[in-house]
């Protein structure tokens, strides 16, 4: 089953937001991206700081098969796949909308 892997947080100033959320949560920047903050104890979701992406949840699946199954399961619960999304060629995510139109992504963590 998917889990909340990250919360994407829209901010206007990455540096200011990074310092604030690091102090507020005790999170640390991940080695691969200073705008991805993680709990050093390994609990809780990551916080992704982004100036362009609107706020949403990233749900993590362990691999592509689980991602496909979870997308189907979520659609059966009332979500819809956002068909008009422009994906990069190597996308590891599928964009869905919940019944109220709130966007979220299902990420293939193995990609």
Buried (B, 14 or more C-beta within 10 A) or exposed (E): EBEEBBBBBBBEEEEEBBEEBBEEEEBEBEEEEBBBBBBEEEEEBBBBBBEEEEEBBBBBBBEEEBBBBBBEEBEEEEBEBBEEBEEEEEBBBBBBBBEEEEBBBBBBBEE
